[in-house]
Amino acid sequence: MRLPPHILVVNGIKVRRPVFLVGAPHSGTDLLARALKRSPGFHLTTGRACVAHVVYAFARRPSIGGTSGAVRVLRDALAESWQLLDGSCGLCSDSCREAGGVTSTGPCVAAGEVTRFGDASPDLLYAAPVLLRAFPDARFVQLIRDGRDVVADMLGDPACLAWFKPVMLPEDTEFPNAFLGVNRDEHRDRWKTMPVAGKSALRWRSAVRLNAALRQELPEAQLITVRYEDLARRPAQEAARLSEFLKTRVPKVALYGPQPPEVGGWRARLRAADAELVEKVARQELTRLGYLTS
């Protein structure tokens, strides 16, 4: 049963229909965050430490998300992240400031201009059930991308690779562990010796499954699915579709980012053995999403 609506007020502004961007690493949440940060009336944050600490706590130990205090903790973390104070942008990541075109310590928007809040922190997907309990009227945008392209990007990202060290799967790990994509305790040793490409594929596979579960739970009015490939190939149409869903103008020019999104780059970036392993680990999901035939 969902909690009754809770009115959160940040800087005198009631938080209504907040927007959360969720997806596997390197699935395009950063690209879409850039567009929403530049949408009229939006104050969207990404990667603030106060939110990240809570999100990763839920990701590493899913049982925490089911406790009575989880909603309050996450709501408080987001309220802190959304505060509009002098110097508040100095607490944001470089990518967040760059996405918003911020060159000072902020705030990046004026309180009088804000009508909507949102967050696109990395791995926010693992906190989605708690977000929904905290904000029953929330809107979710889930990003889907070819798992082979995702793995190619993850292999070049030190932040992603840091999670794949054997120490990240200690003896007291909870299973199933959606964050690392390990379902059973008996798979622990196999995961620790698995090539990094395989571990990356497990993370993507698990994220896709979580997105599918979220899609089943939420009505169309609360969730929209966006493919990274569509953002790259037809940004104007996708910006229009998102604008209709969010009831705000999403600028298409921001979807281009500092570099045009690459589609299918895994063919040149993944070693043949790594590509084969990714397709083996995530064959079912790659096939279901249309990225792999047969």
C-alpha positions in Angstrom: 0.0 0.0 0.0 1.3 3.4 -0.9 1.8 6.1 1.7 -0.7 9.0 1.6 0.7 12.0 -0.3 3.4 14.0 1.5 3.9 17.6 0.7 7.6 18.4 0.6 8.5 22.1 0.5 11.9 23.2 -0.7 12.8 26.9 -0.6 9.1 27.7 -0.2 8.2 25.7 -3.3 6.0 22.6 -3.1 7.5 19.6 -4.7 4.9 18.2 -7.2 5.4 15.6 -9.8 9.2 15.4 -9.4 11.0 13.7 -12.3 13.5 10.9 -11.9 15.8 9.6 -14.7 16.7 5.9 -14.3 18.7 3.4 -16.3 21.8 1.3 -16.4 25.2 3.1 -16.4 25.9 5.0 -19.6 22.4 4.5 -20.9 21.8 8.2 -21.5 20.5 9.6 -18.3 23.3 12.2 -18.4 22.3 13.3 -21.9 18.6 13.7 -20.9 19.6 15.4 -17.7 21.3 18.1 -19.7 18.1 18.8 -21.6 15.9 18.9 -18.5 18.3 21.1 -16.6 17.7 23.6 -19.4 13.9 23.2 -19.5 11.8 26.1 -18.2 11.0 25.9 -14.5 13.1 22.8 -13.9 15.7 22.3 -11.1 17.3 19.0 -11.7 20.3 17.7 -9.7 22.6 14.8 -10.4 25.2 13.1 -8.3 25.0 15.2 -5.2 26.8 13.4 -2.4 23.8 13.5 0.0 21.7 11.6 -2.5 24.5 9.3 -3.8 25.2 8.0 -0.3 21.6 7.0 0.3 21.2 5.5 -3.2 24.2 3.3 -2.9 23.1 2.2 0.6 19.9 1.0 -0.9 21.7 -0.5 -3.9 24.2 -2.5 -1.9 21.6 -3.6 0.8 18.1 -3.7 -0.8 16.5 -4.7 2.5 17.2 -1.1 3.8 14.8 0.2 1.2 12.0 -1.7 2.8 12.5 -0.2 6.3 10.1 2.3 7.7 12.7 5.1 7.7 13.8 4.7 4.1 11.3 7.1 2.7 12.1 9.8 5.1 15.9 9.4 4.6 15.6 9.6 0.8 13.1 12.5 0.9 15.5 14.4 3.2 18.5 13.7 1.0 16.6 15.1 -2.1 15.4 18.1 -0.2 19.0 18.9 0.7 20.1 18.4 -2.9 17.3 20.7 -4.2 18.1 23.6 -1.8 18.8 26.8 -3.7 21.5 28.5 -1.7 24.5 30.7 -2.4 27.3 28.3 -3.2 25.0 25.3 -3.6 26.4 24.5 -7.1 29.8 24.2 -5.6 28.6 21.0 -4.0 27.5 19.5 -7.3 29.6 17.3 -9.6 31.5 18.8 -12.6 29.2 17.0 -14.9 26.1 18.5 -13.3 27.5 22.0 -13.5 28.6 21.5 -17.1 25.2 20.2 -18.1 23.5 23.3 -16.7 26.1 25.6 -18.2 27.1 26.8 -14.7 30.4 28.7 -14.4 30.0 29.9 -10.8 29.1 28.4 -7.4 25.4 29.0 -8.0 22.6 28.6 -7.4 22.1 27.5 -11.0 18.4 28.7 -11.1 16.4 31.4 -9.3 13.9 30.2 -6.7 11.2 32.3 -8.3 11.6 30.5 -11.6 11.4 26.9 -10.3 8.2 24.9 -10.7 9.5 21.4 -10.9 12.2 19.3 -9.3 14.1 16.3 -10.5 17.1 14.1 -10.1 19.3 12.0 -12.4 21.9 10.7 -10.0 23.9 7.6 -11.2 22.2 4.3 -10.2 19.1 6.1 -9.1 17.2 3.1 -10.5 18.0 1.0 -7.5 16.1 3.5 -5.3 13.0 3.6 -7.6 10.7 1.7 -5.2 11.5 4.0 -2.4 11.2 7.1 -4.6 7.7 5.9 -5.6 6.7 5.6 -1.9 8.3 9.0 -1.1 6.6 10.7 -4.1 3.5 8.9 -5.3 2.9 11.5 -8.0 6.5 11.2 -9.4 7.3 10.9 -13.1 9.9 8.4 -14.2 11.9 8.5 -17.4 13.7 5.2 -18.0 16.6 5.0 -20.5 17.3 1.9 -22.5 20.5 1.4 -24.6 22.1 -1.5 -26.4 24.0 -3.5 -23.7 27.0 -3.9 -25.9 27.4 -0.1 -26.2 26.8 0.2 -22.5 29.6 -2.3 -21.7 32.0 -0.6 -24.1 31.5 2.7 -22.1 31.6 1.0 -18.7 35.0 -0.5 -19.6 36.4 3.0 -20.0 34.8 4.4 -16.9 37.0 4.1 -13.7 33.9 4.8 -11.5 32.1 1.8 -13.0 35.1 -0.5 -12.8 35.7 0.3 -9.1 32.5 -1.6 -8.3 33.9 -4.8 -9.9 36.7 -5.5 -7.5 36.2 -8.8 -5.6 36.1 -6.9 -2.3 32.8 -5.4 -3.5 31.1 -8.8 -2.9 31.8 -9.5 0.8 30.6 -12.4 2.8 27.6 -10.4 4.2 26.3 -9.4 0.8 22.5 -9.7 0.4 21.1 -11.9 -2.4 19.7 -11.5 -4.9 21.9 -8.5 -5.5 20.5 -6.4 -8.4 23.3 -3.8 -8.2 26.0 -6.3 -9.3 23.6 -8.6 -11.1 24.3 -11.7 -8.9 21.3 -13.7 -7.9 22.6 -16.4 -5.6 25.3 -16.8 -3.0 26.7 -19.8 -4.9 27.5 -17.5 -7.8 29.8 -15.3 -5.7 33.1 -17.1 -6.6 32.1 -17.2 -10.3 31.5 -13.5 -10.3 34.8 -12.7 -8.6 36.7 -14.5 -11.4 34.6 -13.3 -14.2 36.1 -10.9 -16.8 35.1 -7.3 -16.3 33.0 -7.3 -19.6 30.9 -10.1 -18.1 30.4 -8.2 -14.8 29.4 -5.1 -16.8 26.9 -7.2 -18.8 25.4 -8.6 -15.6 24.9 -5.0 -14.3 23.2 -4.0 -17.6 21.0 -7.2 -17.6 19.9 -6.6 -14.0 19.1 -2.9 -14.7 17.0 -3.9 -17.7 15.0 -6.3 -15.5 14.4 -3.6 -12.9 13.2 -1.3 -15.6 10.8 -3.9 -16.9 9.4 -4.4 -13.4 8.9 -0.7 -13.0 7.2 -0.5 -16.3 4.7 -3.2 -15.2 4.0 -1.3 -11.9 3.4 2.2 -13.2 0.8 3.5 -15.5 1.7 5.3 -18.7 0.9 8.7 -17.1 3.8 8.2 -14.7 6.5 6.4 -16.8 8.0 6.8 -20.2 10.6 4.6 -21.8 13.2 6.3 -24.0 15.8 4.5 -26.1 19.3 6.1 -26.3 19.3 5.2 -30.0 16.2 7.3 -30.6 17.7 10.3 -28.8 20.7 10.0 -31.1 18.8 9.5 -34.4 15.8 11.6 -33.9 16.3 14.1 -31.1 13.5 16.5 -32.3 10.9 13.8 -32.2 12.0 12.5 -28.8 12.2 16.0 -27.3 8.6 16.5 -28.5 7.5 13.2 -26.9 9.2 14.0 -23.6 7.7 17.5 -23.6 4.2 16.0 -24.0 4.9 13.5 -21.2 6.4 16.0 -18.7 4.2 18.9 -19.7 7.1 21.2 -20.3 9.4 22.2 -23.1 12.4 19.9 -23.5 15.0 21.7 -25.7 16.1 19.4 -28.5 19.4 21.2 -29.0 20.5 20.0 -25.5 20.1 16.4 -26.5 23.1 16.7 -28.8 25.5 17.2 -25.8 29.1 18.1 -26.2 29.5 15.2 -28.7 26.9 13.5 -30.8 25.7 10.3 -29.2 27.4 7.2 -30.6 25.3 4.2 -31.6 26.9 0.9 -32.4 30.3 1.9 -31.4 30.8 -1.4 -29.6 31.7 -3.0 -32.9 35.0 -1.1 -32.9 35.5 -0.8 -29.2 34.8 -4.2 -27.8 37.2 -7.1 -28.3 35.6 -10.0 -30.0 35.8 -12.2 -26.9 34.2 -9.4 -24.8 31.4 -8.9 -27.3 30.8 -12.7 -27.3 30.7 -12.8 -23.5 28.2 -9.9 -23.3 25.9 -11.5 -25.8 26.1 -14.8 -23.9 25.4 -13.2 -20.5 22.6 -10.9 -21.7 21.3 -12.7 -24.7 17.7 -12.9 -23.4 17.5 -9.2 -22.7 19.3 -8.1 -25.9 17.0 -10.2 -27.9 13.8 -9.1 -26.2 14.8 -5.4 -26.7 15.6 -6.0 -30.4 19.3 -5.5 -30.2 20.1 -9.1 -31.0 18.4 -11.4 -33.4 18.0 -15.2 -32.9 
